[in-house]
Amino acid sequence: MENLATPAEMVMDIMINPELQNRISADAFAGLLIMADMQETEKTTCCEQVG
């Protein structure tokens, strides 16, 4: 299994790297933000179900 970056990790990389900021479209960045938010929401839901 490959070690792929999560959407949240990709967002952080883009925020600190001006070269990546120049290469990604606003729509693609917005998509990553939405995916990162969805993952965080799912984590909370999973933890609530276990607890």
Secondary structure by P-SEA (a helix, b strand, c coil): ccccccaaaaaaaaaacaaaaacccaaaaaaaaaaaaaaaaaaaaaaaaac
